[in-house]
Amino acid sequence: MKKTENQMLVIFGASGDLTARKLIPGLFNLYLAKQLPPNFVVLGASRSDLTDEAFRDRVVYKSPYLKEKIKKLDESEVKGFADKLFYMDLGKDYDTDYAPLRKRVESLKADHGTSGNIMYYLSTPPTLYETIAQNLSEAGMNTQNNGWKRLIVEKPFGYSLETARQLNKGLHKYFTEPQIYRIDHYLGKETVQNLLVTRFSNSIFEPLWNRNYIDHVEITNAESVGVEKRGGYYDKSGALRDMFQNHLLQIVSLVVMEPPIGDQPEEIRNEKVKALKSLRIMKDEQTLFDNTIRAQYVASEINGEKVKGYREEEGVDPNSTTETYAAIKFFADNWRWHGVPFYVRTAKRMPTKVTEVVIHFKAPHHQIFKDSGMQSKDNKLIIRIQPDEGILIKFGVKVPGQGFKVERANLDFYYSSLAETYVMEAYERLLLDAMQGDATLYARADEVEAAWEFVDPILDYWKNGKDVRMYGYAAGVWGPENADNLMNGFGFWRNPGENLADDPGYCVIC
């Protein structure tokens, strides 16, 4: 196990929702698992007027996110963690003199022996990233003369290729690339990381992972909720920016990438960048028309309850053309994947919440046991990322009785069956990795830009193209009626259920 050095975590935007909902619970779990270093403190910094005690109340003692966990613990355990948390009011603006912040950091360092190792977590809007980095630099808080300094930034990292480049350039003025950790919580999920192990540690999959044996690859990210209270943000973003450009292209890179030389962070990240750069960028309008679908959910009734359409949601423009459903067909131009189509979709207001990767294998070249329904019974490897995390293999077996009728059987593995194993939450894992300087699960500058290079032409076409269409789909169904047309000749989407082994077509409102 890697050693976690003594250090301090400074969270900018510490009075916000992310800190209470994800960061502090993640740190609390690490504390309970004795994964935090002996000398460790957290300094929350934001514009709210809070004392150390008030901050501890908000994120620990009175936190709705820790309520149930705290009930089961001894009071001294909870206090031991809470006493590691401190707070500093930055005043009215993040663009201010950080000399007082430096003074507080130095004081905590002296009192708690955290050394000069500091991790800055920017839980703020991206518009503040460069401002905070600059102010840290001007206060001399980015130098690594006395311990390392690391900067963690949240998504969205840019709004387009140009803005991502500007943001990278802005941060690089004050922090070097090895100091910058761009967090994508999807990469913290155990099942996403297991893609690498499934591929490269199993001789039953690795030799088959190419165009000779794989027919097509399908990735689905579905959410059953709408935009909820994020209408104002979502209407400026949309499904392609919110989920596809970051989370789903990260998953794509793990499916497409070549075997790295070893398991070192840079070796893996090098191959992920190559994978993203191999994606065929769609530029002409006809290609974009044929290979992309966007849609919005409209008002419907789910389980007897009326559900608003997207344009009726709070904060959304009544004439909005922002997509809540995006489906893209594309290819990777390299030796391994030549001619193999990738189908990726993401959407809100689907019948169930699910994220999974489906590898569809080619049928045997010579069909001995012919069956009119064989197309829907291809061999599949299904890697379920959430919920009901696990792996499912679908293969052919003989139906008992006369003749050779073939049916598909399941061979499955579930993470929940590992009763003795504790599976870390995504933020828990990512925070620990950053503390240890392991950047494997963090996006590099060139990786972010490669993803935007692929997505930018699609966004531009959807905004300015001549024959662009916005389809509608009733809230609670699997997208617009013409979604299967994207697969022209490859059948139809696998519409998964909440449980991994549910049959396709499962629908909670049927």
N, C-alpha and C positions, 0 to 999 in steps of 0.2 A: 504493500500500500504506500502511495506517495505521501511525503511529509507535508503538512500544512504549516507554514511559518507563522510566527506571531505577526499580527497586522491589524489595521484599522479599516473599517468600511464606512465611507462617507456617502450617504444617499441624498442626492439633490431631488427635491420634489417629495420629501419624506412624509408630508402631510396628505399626500394623494392616495387614491384607491389601491394602486398597484403595490405600494409598500405594505399596507395593512392586509391585503388579500393574498399576496404571493410571496413577497420578499421576507417579511418577518416570520410567517409560518414556515417557510423554507429554512431559515436560519434556526428557528426553534427546533425543528426536526433534527438538524445537524448537531445542535447543542445536546439534545436528548440522546443522540447516538454517539456522543463524545467524539464528534468529527471536527469540532472547532479547535483552534490552537489554544494553548493555555492562556496566553495573553491576547485577548481579542475584545474590541469594543466597536459599537456602531454609533456613528454620529449622524443624526438626521438633520438635514438643512433644507429649509424652504421659507416661504414668505408668511407662514402662519405664526401668530404670537402664542408660542407654547413653551412651557417649562419642561425640564427633564421628566418630572413626575407626570405632567399632563400627556406628554408623548408616550410614556410607558402605559398609561391608562388606555390611551387610544388604540395602540397597536398590540398590547398584551392583555392587561387585566380586564379591560372592557371590550375587547375585540370580539365581534360576532364570529370571526374566522377561527378563533382559538378557544371559544367558549366550551365546547364539548371536550376538547383535549385537556384543558386546564382542570376540569371537574375530576378527572381521573388521576391527577398528579398531586404529589405532595407540595405543600405551599413553598417549602424551601427550594424545590427544583424550579418552580416558576419564578421566584424572586431571584434566584441565581442567574437566570437568563435576563430578566428585566433589568437587573442592575448593570448589565453590559450596554444598555441603551442610553444615549444622551441626545440632546437636541440643541440646535442653534437657529435663531430667527435671523434670516438674512435681510429683513426689512422689506421694503415695498417692491424691490426689483432684484432679479438675479444678476443684472449688469451693475455691479457695485464693487467697491473695494473689498477684496477678500483677505485683507490684513487681519481683521478681527477673527475671521474663520481660521486663518493660519495659527493665530495665537491660541485659539481653543484646541486645535488639533495638537499643537505642541504641548499644551497643558495635559491633555488626555494621554498623550504618548508618555510623558514623564510619570504620570500617576499610575498608569497601568502597564507600562513596559511593553508597548506594542511594537517597538522599533520603528524604523522609518518606512516600513512597507505600508502603502496605502492604496486602497481600491476605491475609485470614484464611480458611483452608479448614477447615471443620469436618467432618473425616472421623471422626465420632463418632456414637453413637446419638442420635436426635433429642431424647431426654430431657435431653441436656446442652446443647442449642443456647442456650437462654435463660440458663443458668448461665454459660456461657463468654462470651456477649455482655455479661452484667451485670458479670462480673469484668474484662473488657476496658475497659468503661466506667468502672468504679471506679478502674482504674489509669490513666485518661486516655489509653487507647490507641485510642479510637474517634473522637477529634476530628480535624477536617480543616483545622485552622489551618495546619499545615505539611505539605502533601501530602495526597492522598486516602486513604481507608480503605475497603476493600470486604470484604464477608462472603459467602463461598460456602457454601451448605448443601446436603447430599445428601438424596435421598428416603429413606424416606417422609416427606413433609411433612404430618404429621397422620395420624390414624387414622380420622377422620371429619370432617364439616364443622365441628363444634364444636371439636374439638381443633386443626384447621387454623387456625381463627379465633383461638384462644387463642395458638397459636404465633406467628402473624403479629403479634398484639397484643404478645406478650412481646418479640419481636425489635425491634418499632418503638419500644419504650421506650428503646433504646440505639443503634439504627441507623436511618437514614431509608430509605424504600423504594428510592430510587435507589442506595443502598449495598448492597442485598441482592440476591444472585444465587442463585436456586434452580436447581440443576443437574438436567437430565434428559439423560442421555447419549444417548438416542435422537435428540434434536434435533441432536446433533453429527454424526450420520451424513450423509454427502454426499447419499445418495439421498433422505433425508427432506427436506433443504433443496431438493433438485431438484424436489420437488412444486410449490413456488412458481414456479420457472422454467418447468416444464412447463406450468403453468396460465396464467401471465400474460405469457409471452414468445412464445407460439406462437398464431398466428391460426387454426391448424387445430384447436385445443382450446378456446381461451377462449370463442368464441361458442357452443360446444356444452355448456359446463359448467353445465347447469341442468336443471330438471324437464322441459323440452320435448324433450330429447334423451337424457337419462340415465334408465335404467329403475330401477337400484338400484346401491348401492355396497357392496362386500364387503371387509372387512379381516381378514386372518388373521395371528396371531402364534402360531407353533407351536415348541415346544422338544422335542427328542428325549430329553432327560435328565429324571430325576425331580427330587425336591427335594434330592437329594444330602445334604450335611451341614447344610443349612439347615432341617431339619425343625422344630426348635423355633421359629424365626422364622416360617416359612411357615405353620405351623398356626394362628398368631395373625393371619395376614394373609390368605392365600388369593389366588387368581388375579385377582379383581376389584380388590383393593387393590394387589397386587404389580405388575400390568401394565396393567390397563385404565384405572384412574383417572388414571394419569400418562402413561405412554408412548403408549398407544393413543388416548386422548382428545386428546393433543397432535397426533397424526397426523390425527385426525378434524377438529380445528380448522383445519388447513392445507387439507384438502379442502373444508370448508364455507365458510371465510371469504370475505368480499367483497374486491375489489382494494383494497389500501391506497393512500393518496395517493402514497407514495413508499417507498423502501427503508430509511428511518430506523427504528431499533429500536422506538420508541414507536408509530409508525404501524402497523407489523406487529402488535405486541402488542395494540393497540387492537382491531384486526379479529379477532384470535384470541379475545379475551374476548367480543366480540359473537357470534361463532360458537358458543362454548360456552354462552352464555346463551340462544341460540335453540333448543337441544336440548329437546325436549318431555319434561318430567319425568313419569315414570310414578308415580302415587300409589295408584290403587285396585288391590286384590288381583287382580281378574280380568285387568286389563291386564298386570300384572307376571307372572302365571301364564302368559299367552299369549305373552309376548315375552321371557322369560328362561329359560335352561337352565343348570343347574349339574350338575357330575358329578365323580367321583373315579376315578382309574385303579386297577384291581385287578390282582392278580398275573397274570402271563402268561409266555410264553416268546418271546424275540426272538433270532433267529439261533441257536437251539439253547441259549440261555442263559436260565435262570430269572430273572425280574425280580420284585422285591417289589411288592406293592400299596402304595398310599399309607399306609394305616393300619398297615402293618408297618414303615414307615420309622422310623429313629432319631429320637427327639424328638417323634414324632407321637402324639397321643391315639388309643388303639385304637378308640374310639368317635367319632372326629372327624367333624364335618359340614362341614369346610373344603373348599371346592371347588378342584380342580386344573384344571378345565375350566369356562370361563364363556363363554356365547354370548348376545349381546343384540341384539334388533331394536329400532330406535328411529327417530324422525323429527326433522327440524329444521323448526321453525315459522318460516319466513321466505319471502319471495317467490321466491327462487332455487330452494329445495329442497322446496317444498310437495308433499306426497304421495309423495316419493321415500324408500323405506325404506333404512336403513343396517343392515348385518349385520356385527357385529364379534365375533370369538371369539379367545380366548387359552387355551392349554393346555400342560400338560407331558405327557411320555411319548407324543408323537405319532410318526408314522413318520419324520419328518425335521425338521430345524431350518429354519424359514423365516419371514420376515415380508414381506408384500406387500399392496398396495392394488389392488383390481380394480374398474375403472369399467365397468359393463355398460351399453352403449348400447341404446336402443330399436330394435326392428325397423322397417323401412320401413312406412309406413302401408298401402301397397298392395303386396302380395306377388305379384310376377310369377312368380318362380321358386320355386314351392312345394316344400317338402321336409318330410317327416314329422319329420326330426331338426333342424329349424331352431332350436328353442328352445335346444338345447345348442350352437348355433353362432352365438350373437349376437356382434356386434362388441364387442371388449373392449380396454381399455387397462390393461395390467398394469404397475404400478410396483413393482419388486422392491427391497426395502430390504436384505435379506440372505438367504442368501448369493447368489453369482452376480449381483451388483448390476447392474441395468439396467432397460430399458423394452421392453415387448413389445406390439405391436399385432396383434390378430387380426381379419382381414377376409376377405370372401368372394371366392373365385375359381372359375372354371369348371373342372370336371374334364375333361381331354381326352377327346374322343370325341363320339358323337352325343348330342343332347339338351342340356339345361341343368342338369346336376347341379352343385350348389354345394358346395364344400368350403372349410374355413377354412385360410388361409395365415398365416404369421408374418412380421412385419416387426420386427426387433429391434436393440437397441443395448446394448452391454455396457461398463461402466466399465473392465473389464480390457483393453479394446481401446485405451484411451488410454495406450499404453506409455510415452510421454514425460512423462506427468503423474503427479505424486506425490499420492495421495489421503490426506489426513490421517486419523488415527484420531480417534474421537469426543472423547476426553478431551483430546487434543492440540489440537484445534480450539477446544474450549470454554475451555480454560485460556488460550489466546492471546487469545480474544475478551474474557475477563474482564480480562486484563492491559491490554487496550486500551480497556476501558470500554464494549464493545459488548454490550448486553444482549439483542439480537435473539433469541438461542437460549435465553434463560433465562426461567423462568416468573415472572410478576408475582403479587402477593398476590391480586388480584381474579380472576386466571386460575385459580389453585389452588382458590380457594373456589367458583368457578363449576363446576369439574369435580366437586368434592365434592357440590355441590347436586344434580347429576344422579345421582351414584352412591349417595348416602346412602339414598334410599328403597328401592333394590334390595337393599342390604345389610340394611336393617331388615326387609324382607319375607322374605328368606332366613333371617333369624334368628327372626322372630316370626310369620310368616304361617301360615295354617291348612292350606293344601293344598300346601305346599312339598315338592318332591321332590328327592332326591339320586340321580342316575342313576350307573350304573357303566359303565366302558368298559375293555376289556382294554388293558394297556400295549402301545403299538406300533400302535394303530389310530386312525382319525380321529374319536375321540370317541364318544359314545353313539349308539345306532342311530336314535333319534328326532331327532337334531340337524337333519336336513333338514326336519323338520316346521315348524321356525321360519320357513322360507322360503315356506310355504303359497302356492303359485301361481307362485313365482319360480324353480322348478327345484331345484337343489341346490348345496351349497358346491363351490367349485373346490378340490380337494385337490392342492396343488402338489407338485412334486418338488424335489429339491435344485437342479436346473438350471432356469433360467427357462423354457426352451422345452419342458420335460417336459409330456406330456399330463396332464390332470386324472385323478385316480384312481391316479396313480403311487404305489407303495408299496414301501418298501425291504425289507419282509419277505415279499412275495408270492413 
